[in-house]
Amino acid sequence: MKADEARTLALHNTVQALALEMAEQAPGSEVVATRLAEVLFIQVLRAHIASGPERNKGWLRAVFDPQMGTALSAIHNKVNTPWTVESLAEAAGMSRSEFAARFKELLGQTPLEYVTEWRMQKAMQLLEQRDTKLIDVARLVGYESDAAFSKAFKRVVGANPGEYLKRGHQNRGHV
């Protein structure tokens, strides 16, 4: 970032205010410092997005886009919902075709590819808990059967759930 940019000045001022709060330790400084750290984080993300060579693409850009952010939030918060491009477009307040094109432009994959990958990320977390049955994991991430889930899991992760767990257990044992 160039030093004369407005974002640089805002970042500089926030860092100075944060340093002052941490140095003074006045009543309420901890709360103010926490809030300033949150503001600083958002300012850094904004600066990163604005300064990148592909400013209008990527996951961060999509998260901060009001319509795409709403759709991503829905996917992340309701992983077991039977999402379709149409239902995600509706959540984003967009037409189906406009939503699909914008999603692919920003994230480099289709909405349903993203949904599947997110489901598998959540499934890996659930499988590692080891106290959840395969059918329960499948249902928690939006699959009606463990067979359909296992097939999707192998396609995305490269191993079926049992192999994934065995491989993970072996890797943890050697660390």
C-alpha positions in Angstrom: 0.0 0.0 0.0 1.1 3.5 -0.7 1.7 5.6 2.3 -0.4 8.5 1.0 -3.5 6.4 0.5 -6.5 7.1 2.8 -6.6 3.5 3.9 -3.0 3.7 5.1 -3.9 6.8 7.2 -6.9 5.0 8.8 -4.7 1.9 9.6 -2.0 4.1 11.1 -4.5 6.0 13.2 -6.1 2.8 14.5 -2.7 1.3 15.3 -1.8 4.5 17.2 -5.1 4.5 19.1 -4.6 0.8 20.0 -1.1 1.3 21.2 -2.2 4.2 23.4 -5.0 2.2 24.9 -2.7 -0.7 25.7 0.0 1.6 27.1 -2.3 3.7 29.4 -4.2 0.8 31.0 -7.0 3.3 32.0 -10.4 1.9 33.1 -12.0 0.3 30.1 -8.8 0.1 28.1 -9.1 -3.6 27.6 -12.6 -3.3 26.1 -11.5 -0.4 23.9 -8.4 -2.2 22.8 -10.5 -5.3 21.9 -12.8 -3.2 19.8 -9.9 -1.3 18.1 -8.3 -4.7 17.3 -11.6 -5.7 15.6 -11.7 -2.5 13.6 -8.0 -2.9 12.7 -8.7 -6.4 11.4 -11.5 -5.2 9.2 -9.4 -2.4 7.9 -6.6 -4.8 7.1 -9.0 -7.1 5.2 -10.4 -4.1 3.3 -6.9 -2.9 2.4 -6.0 -6.4 1.3 -9.0 -6.7 -0.9 -8.5 -3.2 -2.4 -4.8 -3.7 -3.1 -4.9 -7.2 -4.7 -4.2 -7.7 -8.4 -7.7 -9.3 -8.7 -9.6 -6.9 -6.5 -13.0 -8.2 -7.5 -12.4 -11.9 -7.0 -11.9 -14.3 -4.2 -13.5 -15.6 -1.1 -12.9 -12.4 0.9 -14.5 -10.3 -1.8 -17.4 -12.7 -1.9 -17.9 -12.5 1.9 -18.0 -8.7 1.8 -20.4 -8.6 -1.1 -23.8 -8.2 0.4 -25.6 -10.7 -1.8 -22.8 -13.3 -2.0 -22.1 -12.9 1.7 -25.7 -13.7 2.5 -25.6 -16.8 0.4 -22.3 -17.9 1.9 -23.6 -17.3 5.4 -26.7 -19.4 4.6 -24.5 -22.3 3.3 -22.2 -22.1 6.3 -24.9 -21.8 8.9 -27.3 -24.4 7.4 -25.0 -27.0 6.0 -27.6 -29.8 6.0 -30.2 -27.8 4.0 -30.9 -29.3 0.5 -29.4 -26.3 -1.3 -30.1 -25.7 -5.0 -28.8 -22.8 -7.1 -32.3 -21.5 -7.1 -32.7 -21.5 -3.3 -29.3 -19.9 -2.9 -30.1 -17.2 -5.5 -33.4 -16.6 -3.6 -31.5 -16.2 -0.3 -29.1 -13.7 -2.1 -32.0 -11.8 -3.6 -30.8 -12.5 -7.2 -32.0 -14.3 -10.3 -30.7 -17.8 -10.6 -28.6 -17.1 -13.7 -27.2 -13.8 -12.3 -26.3 -15.6 -9.0 -24.6 -18.6 -10.6 -22.5 -16.4 -12.9 -21.5 -14.0 -10.1 -20.7 -16.8 -7.7 -18.5 -18.5 -10.3 -16.8 -15.2 -11.1 -16.0 -14.5 -7.5 -15.2 -17.9 -6.2 -14.0 -19.8 -9.2 -16.5 -22.7 -8.7 -20.2 -23.3 -9.0 -22.4 -22.8 -6.0 -23.1 -26.5 -5.6 -19.4 -27.4 -5.9 -18.8 -24.9 -3.0 -21.7 -26.4 -1.0 -20.3 -29.9 -1.5 -16.8 -28.9 -0.4 -18.1 -27.1 2.7 -20.1 -30.1 3.6 -17.0 -32.3 3.4 -15.1 -29.9 5.5 -17.8 -30.1 8.2 -17.9 -33.9 7.8 -14.2 -34.2 8.4 -14.6 -32.3 11.6 -17.5 -34.5 12.7 -15.7 -37.8 11.7 -12.7 -36.8 13.8 -14.9 -36.6 16.9 -15.2 -40.4 16.5 -18.4 -40.6 18.6 -20.8 -39.9 15.7 -22.1 -42.7 13.5 -21.5 -42.4 9.7 -25.3 -42.1 9.0 -25.5 -39.3 11.5 -22.5 -37.4 10.0 -24.2 -37.9 6.6 -27.5 -36.4 7.7 -25.8 -33.5 9.6 -24.1 -32.4 6.4 -27.2 -32.9 4.1 -27.1 -36.4 2.9 -30.0 -38.9 3.3 -27.9 -42.0 3.0 -24.4 -43.0 4.2 -23.8 -44.5 0.7 -24.4 -41.2 -1.1 -22.4 -39.4 1.5 -19.4 -41.8 1.3 -19.4 -41.5 -2.5 -19.3 -37.7 -2.4 -16.7 -37.8 0.4 -14.4 -40.0 -1.6 -14.8 -37.8 -4.7 -13.9 -34.6 -2.8 -11.5 -35.9 -0.1 -9.8 -38.7 -2.1 -10.6 -41.4 0.4 -13.8 -42.9 1.9 -14.6 -41.9 5.5 -13.0 -45.0 7.0 -9.8 -44.6 5.0 -9.7 -40.9 6.0 -10.0 -41.7 9.7 -7.4 -44.5 9.5 -5.0 -42.2 7.6 -5.6 -39.4 10.1 -5.1 -41.7 13.1 -1.8 -43.0 11.6 -0.6 -39.5 10.9 -1.4 -38.3 14.4 0.4 -41.4 15.8 3.7 -40.4 14.1 3.7 -36.8 15.0 
